[in-house]
């Protein structure tokens, strides 16, 4: 999948506070639901791959969240297909 430092996850949780709301226990540990992880992956794609600033990513997600989610799902499926085809080619 993708690797992120816990500090980066906390930073993005604070930056995208209105959109990303992990549950916290009494101790303050954050618990991320599967949809939170998908959203973090989407933020990762915008910031690290497409080189958006945090503010730019926030603005982009505000207006086009549904569209971005569907585009991101297509990108993920294409990457999986590419990996499968490369593996298949290597085995020939």
N, CA, C and O atoms as a CHARMM CRD file, in Angstrom:
* protein
*
  368
    1    1 UNK  N      0.84600  -1.17900   0.00000 PROA 1      0.00000
    2    1 UNK  CA     0.00000   0.00000   0.00000 PROA 1      0.00000
    3    1 UNK  C      0.88900   1.24000   0.00000 PROA 1      0.00000
    4    1 UNK  O      1.54200   1.51200  -1.00700 PROA 1      0.00000
    5    2 UNK  N      0.93700   1.97900   1.06300 PROA 2      0.00000
    6    2 UNK  CA     1.79600   3.14700   1.16000 PROA 2      0.00000
    7    2 UNK  C      2.25300   3.29500   2.60100 PROA 2      0.00000
    8    2 UNK  O      1.54100   2.91200   3.53000 PROA 2      0.00000
    9    3 UNK  N      3.43100   3.84600   2.78000 PROA 3      0.00000
   10    3 UNK  CA     3.99000   3.99400   4.12700 PROA 3      0.00000
   11    3 UNK  C      3.96800   5.46600   4.52000 PROA 3      0.00000
   12    3 UNK  O      4.32400   6.35200   3.74200 PROA 3      0.00000
   13    4 UNK  N      3.53700   5.69200   5.75900 PROA 4      0.00000
   14    4 UNK  CA     3.50300   7.05400   6.28200 PROA 4      0.00000
   15    4 UNK  C      3.94200   7.02900   7.73700 PROA 4      0.00000
   16    4 UNK  O      3.63500   6.09200   8.47400 PROA 4      0.00000
   17    5 UNK  N      4.65600   8.05800   8.14000 PROA 5      0.00000
   18    5 UNK  CA     5.03100   8.19400   9.54400 PROA 5      0.00000
   19    5 UNK  C      3.80300   8.57700  10.36600 PROA 5      0.00000
   20    5 UNK  O      2.92400   9.28600   9.87800 PROA 5      0.00000
   21    6 UNK  N      3.74300   8.10900  11.61200 PROA 6      0.00000
   22    6 UNK  CA     2.61900   8.50900  12.47100 PROA 6      0.00000
   23    6 UNK  C      2.50500  10.02300  12.63800 PROA 6      0.00000
   24    6 UNK  O      1.40300  10.55800  12.75400 PROA 6      0.00000
   25    7 UNK  N      3.64200  10.70500  12.65000 PROA 7      0.00000
   26    7 UNK  CA     3.59000  12.16300  12.80200 PROA 7      0.00000
   27    7 UNK  C      2.93700  12.82000  11.58800 PROA 7      0.00000
   28    7 UNK  O      2.22400  13.81300  11.72900 PROA 7      0.00000
   29    8 UNK  N      3.17600  12.27700  10.40500 PROA 8      0.00000
   30    8 UNK  CA     2.55400  12.81500   9.19800 PROA 8      0.00000
   31    8 UNK  C      1.04400  12.57200   9.22100 PROA 8      0.00000
   32    8 UNK  O      0.26300  13.43300   8.81800 PROA 8      0.00000
   33    9 UNK  N      0.64800  11.40200   9.69300 PROA 9      0.00000
   34    9 UNK  CA    -0.78100  11.09400   9.79900 PROA 9      0.00000
   35    9 UNK  C     -1.45200  12.05900  10.77800 PROA 9      0.00000
   36    9 UNK  O     -2.54400  12.56100  10.50900 PROA 9      0.00000
   37   10 UNK  N     -0.80300  12.31700  11.90900 PROA 10     0.00000
   38   10 UNK  CA    -1.36200  13.26900  12.88600 PROA 10     0.00000
   39   10 UNK  C     -1.45800  14.66500  12.28300 PROA 10     0.00000
   40   10 UNK  O     -2.45300  15.36200  12.47700 PROA 10     0.00000
   41   11 UNK  N     -0.42800  15.07000  11.55600 PROA 11     0.00000
   42   11 UNK  CA    -0.43600  16.39500  10.92700 PROA 11     0.00000
   43   11 UNK  C     -1.59000  16.51400   9.94600 PROA 11     0.00000
   44   11 UNK  O     -2.32500  17.50100   9.96000 PROA 11     0.00000
   45   12 UNK  N     -1.75000  15.51000   9.09800 PROA 12     0.00000
   46   12 UNK  CA    -2.83200  15.55400   8.12300 PROA 12     0.00000
   47   12 UNK  C     -4.18900  15.46500   8.80600 PROA 12     0.00000
   48   12 UNK  O     -5.15800  16.05800   8.33200 PROA 12     0.00000
   49   13 UNK  N     -4.27300  14.73200   9.91300 PROA 13     0.00000
   50   13 UNK  CA    -5.53500  14.67600  10.66300 PROA 13     0.00000
   51   13 UNK  C     -5.90000  16.06200  11.17600 PROA 13     0.00000
   52   13 UNK  O     -7.07200  16.43800  11.18000 PROA 13     0.00000
   53   14 UNK  N     -4.90300  16.81600  11.60600 PROA 14     0.00000
   54   14 UNK  CA    -5.15900  18.17500  12.08600 PROA 14     0.00000
   55   14 UNK  C     -5.45600  19.13300  10.93400 PROA 14     0.00000
   56   14 UNK  O     -6.32500  19.99700  11.05300 PROA 14     0.00000
   57   15 UNK  N     -4.74700  18.98500   9.83000 PROA 15     0.00000
   58   15 UNK  CA    -4.94800  19.86500   8.67700 PROA 15     0.00000
   59   15 UNK  C     -6.30900  19.65600   8.01800 PROA 15     0.00000
   60   15 UNK  O     -6.94100  20.61200   7.57000 PROA 15     0.00000
   61   16 UNK  N     -6.75000  18.41800   7.96200 PROA 16     0.00000
   62   16 UNK  CA    -8.01600  18.07600   7.31200 PROA 16     0.00000
   63   16 UNK  C     -9.04800  17.68700   8.36900 PROA 16     0.00000
   64   16 UNK  O     -9.81000  16.73600   8.19100 PROA 16     0.00000
   65   17 UNK  N     -9.05800  18.42700   9.45400 PROA 17     0.00000
   66   17 UNK  CA    -9.87900  18.11400  10.61800 PROA 17     0.00000
   67   17 UNK  C    -11.37000  18.04900  10.29300 PROA 17     0.00000
   68   17 UNK  O    -12.09300  17.22100  10.84700 PROA 17     0.00000
   69   18 UNK  N    -11.82300  18.90900   9.40700 PROA 18     0.00000
   70   18 UNK  CA   -13.25100  18.92300   9.08600 PROA 18     0.00000
   71   18 UNK  C    -13.66000  17.71700   8.24100 PROA 18     0.00000
   72   18 UNK  O    -14.83100  17.33800   8.23500 PROA 18     0.00000
   73   19 UNK  N    -12.71400  17.11400   7.53200 PROA 19     0.00000
   74   19 UNK  CA   -13.03400  15.99700   6.65100 PROA 19     0.00000
   75   19 UNK  C    -12.59000  14.65200   7.21200 PROA 19     0.00000
   76   19 UNK  O    -13.18700  13.62000   6.90300 PROA 19     0.00000
   77   20 UNK  N    -11.56100  14.65900   8.02000 PROA 20     0.00000
   78   20 UNK  CA   -10.97400  13.42800   8.54800 PROA 20     0.00000
   79   20 UNK  C    -11.13100  13.44800  10.06200 PROA 20     0.00000
   80   20 UNK  O    -10.50900  14.25700  10.75100 PROA 20     0.00000
   81   21 UNK  N    -11.96300  12.55500  10.57100 PROA 21     0.00000
   82   21 UNK  CA   -12.25300  12.56800  12.00500 PROA 21     0.00000
   83   21 UNK  C    -12.03300  11.17900  12.61100 PROA 21     0.00000
   84   21 UNK  O    -12.98000  10.40500  12.74900 PROA 21     0.00000
   85   22 UNK  N    -10.79200  10.86600  12.97000 PROA 22     0.00000
   86   22 UNK  CA   -10.56100   9.57300  13.61900 PROA 22     0.00000
   87   22 UNK  C    -11.14000   9.57700  15.02900 PROA 22     0.00000
   88   22 UNK  O    -11.18800  10.61300  15.69100 PROA 22     0.00000
   89   23 UNK  N    -11.57000   8.42600  15.47000 PROA 23     0.00000
   90   23 UNK  CA   -12.07500   8.31300  16.83700 PROA 23     0.00000
   91   23 UNK  C    -10.88600   8.26500  17.78500 PROA 23     0.00000
   92   23 UNK  O     -9.82100   7.75800  17.43400 PROA 23     0.00000
   93   24 UNK  N    -11.07600   8.79300  18.98100 PROA 24     0.00000
   94   24 UNK  CA   -10.01300   8.78200  19.98500 PROA 24     0.00000
   95   24 UNK  C    -10.53900   8.13000  21.25600 PROA 24     0.00000
   96   24 UNK  O    -11.70600   8.28000  21.61500 PROA 24     0.00000
   97   25 UNK  N     -9.64900   7.40000  21.93000 PROA 25     0.00000
   98   25 UNK  CA   -10.03700   6.83700  23.21800 PROA 25     0.00000
   99   25 UNK  C     -9.64800   7.81400  24.32700 PROA 25     0.00000
  100   25 UNK  O     -9.16500   8.91200  24.04800 PROA 25     0.00000
  101   26 UNK  N     -9.85400   7.42300  25.56100 PROA 26     0.00000
  102   26 UNK  CA    -9.54400   8.31600  26.68900 PROA 26     0.00000
  103   26 UNK  C     -8.07000   8.68600  26.74200 PROA 26     0.00000
  104   26 UNK  O     -7.70300   9.78800  27.15100 PROA 26     0.00000
  105   27 UNK  N     -7.25000   7.76500  26.33100 PROA 27     0.00000
  106   27 UNK  CA    -5.80400   7.98200  26.34300 PROA 27     0.00000
  107   27 UNK  C     -5.36400   8.95600  25.24200 PROA 27     0.00000
  108   27 UNK  O     -4.28900   9.55100  25.32400 PROA 27     0.00000
  109   28 UNK  N     -6.20200   9.11000  24.21600 PROA 28     0.00000
  110   28 UNK  CA    -5.87300  10.01100  23.11400 PROA 28     0.00000
  111   28 UNK  C     -5.39000   9.28900  21.87100 PROA 28     0.00000
  112   28 UNK  O     -5.02900   9.92700  20.88300 PROA 28     0.00000
  113   29 UNK  N     -5.37800   7.95100  21.91000 PROA 29     0.00000
  114   29 UNK  CA    -4.97900   7.18500  20.72900 PROA 29     0.00000
  115   29 UNK  C     -6.03000   7.35400  19.64200 PROA 29     0.00000
  116   29 UNK  O     -7.23100   7.35100  19.91300 PROA 29     0.00000
  117   30 UNK  N     -5.56500   7.50100  18.42400 PROA 30     0.00000
  118   30 UNK  CA    -6.48400   7.66800  17.29900 PROA 30     0.00000
  119   30 UNK  C     -6.79900   6.30900  16.68100 PROA 30     0.00000
  120   30 UNK  O     -5.91700   5.46600  16.51800 PROA 30     0.00000
  121   31 UNK  N     -8.05700   6.11700  16.34500 PROA 31     0.00000
  122   31 UNK  CA    -8.49700   4.90000  15.67200 PROA 31     0.00000
  123   31 UNK  C     -9.09600   5.29800  14.33300 PROA 31     0.00000
  124   31 UNK  O    -10.09200   6.01900  14.26900 PROA 31     0.00000
  125   32 UNK  N     -8.47400   4.81600  13.27100 PROA 32     0.00000
  126   32 UNK  CA    -8.89800   5.17900  11.92600 PROA 32     0.00000
  127   32 UNK  C     -9.77200   4.07800  11.34200 PROA 32     0.00000
  128   32 UNK  O     -9.40700   2.90300  11.35800 PROA 32     0.00000
  129   33 UNK  N    -10.91600   4.47100  10.83400 PROA 33     0.00000
  130   33 UNK  CA   -11.82700   3.53900  10.16600 PROA 33     0.00000
  131   33 UNK  C    -11.33000   3.32000   8.73900 PROA 33     0.00000
  132   33 UNK  O    -10.49300   4.08200   8.25500 PROA 33     0.00000
  133   34 UNK  N    -11.83300   2.29300   8.06400 PROA 34     0.00000
  134   34 UNK  CA   -11.39900   2.05900   6.67500 PROA 34     0.00000
  135   34 UNK  C    -11.62100   3.27300   5.76800 PROA 34     0.00000
  136   34 UNK  O    -10.79800   3.54300   4.89300 PROA 34     0.00000
  137   35 UNK  N    -12.71900   4.00500   5.96400 PROA 35     0.00000
  138   35 UNK  CA   -12.94400   5.18200   5.12000 PROA 35     0.00000
  139   35 UNK  C    -11.94300   6.29700   5.44200 PROA 35     0.00000
  140   35 UNK  O    -11.59800   7.09100   4.56700 PROA 35     0.00000
  141   36 UNK  N    -11.47500   6.35700   6.69900 PROA 36     0.00000
  142   36 UNK  CA   -10.43600   7.32700   7.04800 PROA 36     0.00000
  143   36 UNK  C     -9.12100   6.97400   6.35100 PROA 36     0.00000
  144   36 UNK  O     -8.40000   7.85300   5.87900 PROA 36     0.00000
  145   37 UNK  N     -8.82400   5.68600   6.29500 PROA 37     0.00000
  146   37 UNK  CA    -7.59100   5.23800   5.63400 PROA 37     0.00000
  147   37 UNK  C     -7.66200   5.54200   4.14100 PROA 37     0.00000
  148   37 UNK  O     -6.66900   5.96300   3.54700 PROA 37     0.00000
  149   38 UNK  N     -8.82300   5.33400   3.53300 PROA 38     0.00000
  150   38 UNK  CA    -8.98800   5.67400   2.11300 PROA 38     0.00000
  151   38 UNK  C     -8.79700   7.17300   1.89900 PROA 38     0.00000
  152   38 UNK  O     -8.17700   7.59800   0.92400 PROA 38     0.00000
  153   39 UNK  N     -9.33400   7.96200   2.81500 PROA 39     0.00000
  154   39 UNK  CA    -9.19600   9.41000   2.70100 PROA 39     0.00000
  155   39 UNK  C     -7.73400   9.82600   2.86500 PROA 39     0.00000
  156   39 UNK  O     -7.26100  10.71400   2.15500 PROA 39     0.00000
  157   40 UNK  N     -7.01600   9.19200   3.79500 PROA 40     0.00000
  158   40 UNK  CA    -5.58500   9.47100   3.95400 PROA 40     0.00000
  159   40 UNK  C     -4.82200   9.10900   2.68300 PROA 40     0.00000
  160   40 UNK  O     -3.90300   9.82000   2.27500 PROA 40     0.00000
  161   41 UNK  N     -5.20700   8.01200   2.07400 PROA 41     0.00000
  162   41 UNK  CA    -4.55900   7.60500   0.82700 PROA 41     0.00000
  163   41 UNK  C     -4.83800   8.62400  -0.27600 PROA 41     0.00000
  164   41 UNK  O     -3.96500   8.91800  -1.09100 PROA 41     0.00000
  165   42 UNK  N     -6.04000   9.15100  -0.29600 PROA 42     0.00000
  166   42 UNK  CA    -6.39700  10.18400  -1.27200 PROA 42     0.00000
  167   42 UNK  C     -5.57800  11.45400  -1.03400 PROA 42     0.00000
  168   42 UNK  O     -5.08600  12.06700  -1.98100 PROA 42     0.00000
  169   43 UNK  N     -5.43800  11.84000   0.21400 PROA 43     0.00000
  170   43 UNK  CA    -4.61100  13.01000   0.54800 PROA 43     0.00000
  171   43 UNK  C     -3.16600  12.75400   0.13000 PROA 43     0.00000
  172   43 UNK  O     -2.51100  13.62600  -0.44100 PROA 43     0.00000
  173   44 UNK  N     -2.68000  11.55700   0.41900 PROA 44     0.00000
  174   44 UNK  CA    -1.32000  11.17500   0.03200 PROA 44     0.00000
  175   44 UNK  C     -1.13700  11.32900  -1.47900 PROA 44     0.00000
  176   44 UNK  O     -0.12900  11.86300  -1.94200 PROA 44     0.00000
  177   45 UNK  N     -2.11700  10.85800  -2.22900 PROA 45     0.00000
  178   45 UNK  CA    -2.04300  10.94600  -3.68700 PROA 45     0.00000
  179   45 UNK  C     -1.98700  12.40600  -4.14500 PROA 45     0.00000
  180   45 UNK  O     -1.19400  12.75800  -5.01900 PROA 45     0.00000
  181   46 UNK  N     -2.82200  13.23900  -3.55600 PROA 46     0.00000
  182   46 UNK  CA    -2.83600  14.64700  -3.96100 PROA 46     0.00000
  183   46 UNK  C     -1.54400  15.36400  -3.58100 PROA 46     0.00000
  184   46 UNK  O     -0.98300  16.11000  -4.38300 PROA 46     0.00000
  185   47 UNK  N     -1.07600  15.13500  -2.36000 PROA 47     0.00000
  186   47 UNK  CA     0.06900  15.89600  -1.85300 PROA 47     0.00000
  187   47 UNK  C      1.39600  15.34000  -2.35600 PROA 47     0.00000
  188   47 UNK  O      2.26500  16.10000  -2.78300 PROA 47     0.00000
  189   48 UNK  N      1.55700  14.03500  -2.30900 PROA 48     0.00000
  190   48 UNK  CA     2.86000  13.45700  -2.65500 PROA 48     0.00000
  191   48 UNK  C      3.00400  13.12600  -4.13600 PROA 48     0.00000
  192   48 UNK  O      4.08300  13.29800  -4.70400 PROA 48     0.00000
  193   49 UNK  N      1.94000  12.65700  -4.76500 PROA 49     0.00000
  194   49 UNK  CA     2.04200  12.25000  -6.16500 PROA 49     0.00000
  195   49 UNK  C      1.76000  13.42400  -7.10200 PROA 49     0.00000
  196   49 UNK  O      2.52400  13.69000  -8.02900 PROA 49     0.00000
  197   50 UNK  N      0.65300  14.12100  -6.84600 PROA 50     0.00000
  198   50 UNK  CA     0.27200  15.22200  -7.73800 PROA 50     0.00000
  199   50 UNK  C      0.84800  16.56300  -7.30100 PROA 50     0.00000
  200   50 UNK  O      0.64000  17.57600  -7.96900 PROA 50     0.00000
  201   51 UNK  N      1.57300  16.57500  -6.17900 PROA 51     0.00000
  202   51 UNK  CA     2.32000  17.74700  -5.69100 PROA 51     0.00000
  203   51 UNK  C      1.43600  18.94600  -5.33900 PROA 51     0.00000
  204   51 UNK  O      1.82700  20.09100  -5.57000 PROA 51     0.00000
  205   52 UNK  N      0.25600  18.69200  -4.78600 PROA 52     0.00000
  206   52 UNK  CA    -0.58900  19.76500  -4.27700 PROA 52     0.00000
  207   52 UNK  C     -0.01200  20.25600  -2.95500 PROA 52     0.00000
  208   52 UNK  O      0.65000  19.49500  -2.24900 PROA 52     0.00000
  209   53 UNK  N     -0.25300  21.50500  -2.61800 PROA 53     0.00000
  210   53 UNK  CA     0.04000  21.96900  -1.26700 PROA 53     0.00000
  211   53 UNK  C     -1.09700  21.47700  -0.37500 PROA 53     0.00000
  212   53 UNK  O     -2.13900  21.05100  -0.87400 PROA 53     0.00000
  213   54 UNK  N     -0.90100  21.53400   0.93900 PROA 54     0.00000
  214   54 UNK  CA    -1.97600  21.10200   1.83600 PROA 54     0.00000
  215   54 UNK  C     -3.21600  21.96500   1.65400 PROA 54     0.00000
  216   54 UNK  O     -4.33800  21.45900   1.64500 PROA 54     0.00000
  217   55 UNK  N     -3.01100  23.25400   1.51000 PROA 55     0.00000
  218   55 UNK  CA    -4.14800  24.15100   1.29400 PROA 55     0.00000
  219   55 UNK  C     -4.82100  23.85400  -0.04100 PROA 55     0.00000
  220   55 UNK  O     -6.04900  23.84600  -0.13600 PROA 55     0.00000
  221   56 UNK  N     -4.02100  23.61400  -1.06200 PROA 56     0.00000
  222   56 UNK  CA    -4.57700  23.29000  -2.37500 PROA 56     0.00000
  223   56 UNK  C     -5.34500  21.97600  -2.35400 PROA 56     0.00000
  224   56 UNK  O     -6.40700  21.86200  -2.96700 PROA 56     0.00000
  225   57 UNK  N     -4.81200  20.99500  -1.65500 PROA 57     0.00000
  226   57 UNK  CA    -5.50500  19.70500  -1.54200 PROA 57     0.00000
  227   57 UNK  C     -6.81900  19.87000  -0.78900 PROA 57     0.00000
  228   57 UNK  O     -7.83200  19.27600  -1.16000 PROA 57     0.00000
  229   58 UNK  N     -6.80100  20.67200   0.26400 PROA 58     0.00000
  230   58 UNK  CA    -8.02000  20.90800   1.04800 PROA 58     0.00000
  231   58 UNK  C     -9.09400  21.56500   0.17800 PROA 58     0.00000
  232   58 UNK  O    -10.25200  21.14900   0.19800 PROA 58     0.00000
  233   59 UNK  N     -8.71000  22.57900  -0.57600 PROA 59     0.00000
  234   59 UNK  CA    -9.66000  23.26800  -1.45200 PROA 59     0.00000
  235   59 UNK  C    -10.17000  22.33700  -2.55300 PROA 59     0.00000
  236   59 UNK  O    -11.35400  22.34500  -2.89000 PROA 59     0.00000
  237   60 UNK  N     -9.27500  21.55300  -3.09700 PROA 60     0.00000
  238   60 UNK  CA    -9.65000  20.61800  -4.15900 PROA 60     0.00000
  239   60 UNK  C    -10.65000  19.58800  -3.64200 PROA 60     0.00000
  240   60 UNK  O    -11.61300  19.24800  -4.32900 PROA 60     0.00000
  241   61 UNK  N    -10.41700  19.09900  -2.44000 PROA 61     0.00000
  242   61 UNK  CA   -11.30600  18.09500  -1.86700 PROA 61     0.00000
  243   61 UNK  C    -12.65100  18.67200  -1.45800 PROA 61     0.00000
  244   61 UNK  O    -13.66400  17.97500  -1.50700 PROA 61     0.00000
  245   62 UNK  N    -12.67100  19.93100  -1.05900 PROA 62     0.00000
  246   62 UNK  CA   -13.94100  20.55100  -0.66400 PROA 62     0.00000
  247   62 UNK  C    -14.93100  20.54600  -1.81500 PROA 62     0.00000
  248   62 UNK  O    -16.09600  20.18900  -1.64300 PROA 62     0.00000
  249   63 UNK  N    -14.46700  20.93800  -2.97300 PROA 63     0.00000
  250   63 UNK  CA   -15.36500  21.07600  -4.11200 PROA 63     0.00000
  251   63 UNK  C    -15.60200  19.80300  -4.88900 PROA 63     0.00000
  252   63 UNK  O    -16.65100  19.64300  -5.51300 PROA 63     0.00000
  253   64 UNK  N    -14.64000  18.89200  -4.86200 PROA 64     0.00000
  254   64 UNK  CA   -14.72800  17.74300  -5.76100 PROA 64     0.00000
  255   64 UNK  C    -14.44800  16.42300  -5.05600 PROA 64     0.00000
  256   64 UNK  O    -13.79300  15.55000  -5.62500 PROA 64     0.00000
  257   65 UNK  N    -14.92600  16.26400  -3.84600 PROA 65     0.00000
  258   65 UNK  CA   -14.59600  15.06800  -3.07200 PROA 65     0.00000
  259   65 UNK  C    -15.09100  13.79000  -3.74900 PROA 65     0.00000
  260   65 UNK  O    -14.33000  12.83300  -3.88600 PROA 65     0.00000
  261   66 UNK  N    -16.33900  13.76400  -4.16900 PROA 66     0.00000
  262   66 UNK  CA   -16.89900  12.55300  -4.80000 PROA 66     0.00000
  263   66 UNK  C    -16.17000  12.22800  -6.10200 PROA 66     0.00000
  264   66 UNK  O    -15.84500  11.07200  -6.37200 PROA 66     0.00000
  265   67 UNK  N    -15.92000  13.25700  -6.90000 PROA 67     0.00000
  266   67 UNK  CA   -15.23100  13.04800  -8.17100 PROA 67     0.00000
  267   67 UNK  C    -13.81500  12.52700  -7.92900 PROA 67     0.00000
  268   67 UNK  O    -13.35900  11.61600  -8.62000 PROA 67     0.00000
  269   68 UNK  N    -13.12600  13.10200  -6.95200 PROA 68     0.00000
  270   68 UNK  CA   -11.76700  12.66700  -6.64100 PROA 68     0.00000
  271   68 UNK  C    -11.74900  11.22700  -6.14000 PROA 68     0.00000
  272   68 UNK  O    -10.85200  10.45900  -6.49000 PROA 68     0.00000
  273   69 UNK  N    -12.73200  10.85800  -5.32400 PROA 69     0.00000
  274   69 UNK  CA   -12.78100   9.49200  -4.81100 PROA 69     0.00000
  275   69 UNK  C    -12.94500   8.49500  -5.95000 PROA 69     0.00000
  276   69 UNK  O    -12.28500   7.45600  -5.96600 PROA 69     0.00000
  277   70 UNK  N    -13.81500   8.80200  -6.89800 PROA 70     0.00000
  278   70 UNK  CA   -14.02200   7.87500  -8.01100 PROA 70     0.00000
  279   70 UNK  C    -12.78500   7.81500  -8.90600 PROA 70     0.00000
  280   70 UNK  O    -12.40800   6.73600  -9.36400 PROA 70     0.00000
  281   71 UNK  N    -12.15300   8.95600  -9.16000 PROA 71     0.00000
  282   71 UNK  CA   -10.93000   8.96400  -9.96000 PROA 71     0.00000
  283   71 UNK  C     -9.82000   8.19100  -9.25900 PROA 71     0.00000
  284   71 UNK  O     -9.05900   7.46200  -9.89500 PROA 71     0.00000
  285   72 UNK  N     -9.73800   8.35600  -7.95800 PROA 72     0.00000
  286   72 UNK  CA    -8.70700   7.67700  -7.19400 PROA 72     0.00000
  287   72 UNK  C     -8.91600   6.16400  -7.22200 PROA 72     0.00000
  288   72 UNK  O     -7.95000   5.40600  -7.31000 PROA 72     0.00000
  289   73 UNK  N    -10.16600   5.72500  -7.14800 PROA 73     0.00000
  290   73 UNK  CA   -10.45300   4.29400  -7.22400 PROA 73     0.00000
  291   73 UNK  C    -10.04000   3.73300  -8.57700 PROA 73     0.00000
  292   73 UNK  O     -9.50600   2.62700  -8.65600 PROA 73     0.00000
  293   74 UNK  N    -10.28300   4.48300  -9.62800 PROA 74     0.00000
  294   74 UNK  CA    -9.88200   4.04600 -10.96700 PROA 74     0.00000
  295   74 UNK  C     -8.36100   3.94200 -11.04300 PROA 74     0.00000
  296   74 UNK  O     -7.82900   2.97800 -11.59400 PROA 74     0.00000
  297   75 UNK  N     -7.66800   4.92500 -10.49400 PROA 75     0.00000
  298   75 UNK  CA    -6.20300   4.91100 -10.49900 PROA 75     0.00000
  299   75 UNK  C     -5.68000   3.70000  -9.73800 PROA 75     0.00000
  300   75 UNK  O     -4.75100   3.03500 -10.19500 PROA 75     0.00000
  301   76 UNK  N     -6.26800   3.41100  -8.58600 PROA 76     0.00000
  302   76 UNK  CA    -5.83400   2.25200  -7.80400 PROA 76     0.00000
  303   76 UNK  C     -6.03700   0.95500  -8.58000 PROA 76     0.00000
  304   76 UNK  O     -5.15600   0.09500  -8.59300 PROA 76     0.00000
  305   77 UNK  N     -7.17500   0.81300  -9.21500 PROA 77     0.00000
  306   77 UNK  CA    -7.44900  -0.40800  -9.97600 PROA 77     0.00000
  307   77 UNK  C     -6.48600  -0.54500 -11.15300 PROA 77     0.00000
  308   77 UNK  O     -6.03100  -1.64700 -11.45900 PROA 77     0.00000
  309   78 UNK  N     -6.17800   0.56200 -11.80700 PROA 78     0.00000
  310   78 UNK  CA    -5.22600   0.51800 -12.91200 PROA 78     0.00000
  311   78 UNK  C     -3.82200   0.14700 -12.42300 PROA 78     0.00000
  312   78 UNK  O     -3.10100  -0.58400 -13.10100 PROA 78     0.00000
  313   79 UNK  N     -3.44200   0.64600 -11.26200 PROA 79     0.00000
  314   79 UNK  CA    -2.13900   0.29200 -10.70600 PROA 79     0.00000
  315   79 UNK  C     -2.08300  -1.18800 -10.34900 PROA 79     0.00000
  316   79 UNK  O     -1.05700  -1.83700 -10.55300 PROA 79     0.00000
  317   80 UNK  N     -3.17500  -1.72200  -9.81900 PROA 80     0.00000
  318   80 UNK  CA    -3.23100  -3.15000  -9.50800 PROA 80     0.00000
  319   80 UNK  C     -3.14000  -3.97800 -10.78300 PROA 80     0.00000
  320   80 UNK  O     -2.44800  -4.99600 -10.82100 PROA 80     0.00000
  321   81 UNK  N     -3.83700  -3.54200 -11.82200 PROA 81     0.00000
  322   81 UNK  CA    -3.79600  -4.24200 -13.10200 PROA 81     0.00000
  323   81 UNK  C     -2.39100  -4.20400 -13.68800 PROA 81     0.00000
  324   81 UNK  O     -1.90500  -5.20600 -14.21300 PROA 81     0.00000
  325   82 UNK  N     -1.74300  -3.05700 -13.59900 PROA 82     0.00000
  326   82 UNK  CA    -0.37600  -2.92200 -14.10400 PROA 82     0.00000
  327   82 UNK  C      0.56400  -3.86600 -13.36500 PROA 82     0.00000
  328   82 UNK  O      1.39100  -4.53600 -13.98300 PROA 82     0.00000
  329   83 UNK  N      0.43600  -3.91800 -12.04000 PROA 83     0.00000
  330   83 UNK  CA     1.28800  -4.81000 -11.25100 PROA 83     0.00000
  331   83 UNK  C      1.04600  -6.26600 -11.63500 PROA 83     0.00000
  332   83 UNK  O      1.98800  -7.05100 -11.74000 PROA 83     0.00000
  333   84 UNK  N     -0.21200  -6.62200 -11.84200 PROA 84     0.00000
  334   84 UNK  CA    -0.54800  -7.98700 -12.24600 PROA 84     0.00000
  335   84 UNK  C      0.06200  -8.31300 -13.60300 PROA 84     0.00000
  336   84 UNK  O      0.64400  -9.38300 -13.78100 PROA 84     0.00000
  337   85 UNK  N     -0.06800  -7.40100 -14.55700 PROA 85     0.00000
  338   85 UNK  CA     0.46800  -7.64100 -15.89500 PROA 85     0.00000
  339   85 UNK  C      1.99300  -7.72600 -15.88100 PROA 85     0.00000
  340   85 UNK  O      2.57500  -8.53800 -16.60100 PROA 85     0.00000
  341   86 UNK  N      2.63400  -6.90100 -15.07500 PROA 86     0.00000
  342   86 UNK  CA     4.09500  -6.97300 -14.97400 PROA 86     0.00000
  343   86 UNK  C      4.53400  -8.29500 -14.35300 PROA 86     0.00000
  344   86 UNK  O      5.53400  -8.88200 -14.76700 PROA 86     0.00000
  345   87 UNK  N      3.79400  -8.75300 -13.37100 PROA 87     0.00000
  346   87 UNK  CA     4.10000 -10.04200 -12.75500 PROA 87     0.00000
  347   87 UNK  C      3.89000 -11.17700 -13.75400 PROA 87     0.00000
  348   87 UNK  O      4.68600 -12.11400 -13.82300 PROA 87     0.00000
  349   88 UNK  N      2.82400 -11.08000 -14.51500 PROA 88     0.00000
  350   88 UNK  CA     2.53400 -12.08600 -15.53900 PROA 88     0.00000
  351   88 UNK  C      3.63900 -12.10600 -16.59300 PROA 88     0.00000
  352   88 UNK  O      4.07300 -13.17400 -17.02500 PROA 88     0.00000
  353   89 UNK  N      4.08500 -10.93600 -16.99700 PROA 89     0.00000
  354   89 UNK  CA     5.15500 -10.83400 -17.99000 PROA 89     0.00000
  355   89 UNK  C      6.45300 -11.43100 -17.45400 PROA 89     0.00000
  356   89 UNK  O      7.18600 -12.09800 -18.18500 PROA 89     0.00000
  357   90 UNK  N      6.73100 -11.18800 -16.18400 PROA 90     0.00000
  358   90 UNK  CA     7.95700 -11.71000 -15.57900 PROA 90     0.00000
  359   90 UNK  C      7.93300 -13.23400 -15.49200 PROA 90     0.00000
  360   90 UNK  O      8.98300 -13.87600 -15.53900 PROA 90     0.00000
  361   91 UNK  N      6.75300 -13.80500 -15.36800 PROA 91     0.00000
  362   91 UNK  CA     6.63200 -15.26000 -15.25400 PROA 91     0.00000
  363   91 UNK  C      6.65100 -15.97100 -16.59900 PROA 91     0.00000
  364   91 UNK  O      6.70800 -17.20000 -16.63700 PROA 91     0.00000
  365   92 UNK  N      6.60500 -15.24300 -17.68600 PROA 92     0.00000
  366   92 UNK  CA     6.62300 -15.87600 -19.01800 PROA 92     0.00000
  367   92 UNK  C      8.00700 -16.26400 -19.43600 PROA 92     0.00000
  368   92 UNK  O      8.19300 -16.80600 -20.52500 PROA 92     0.00000
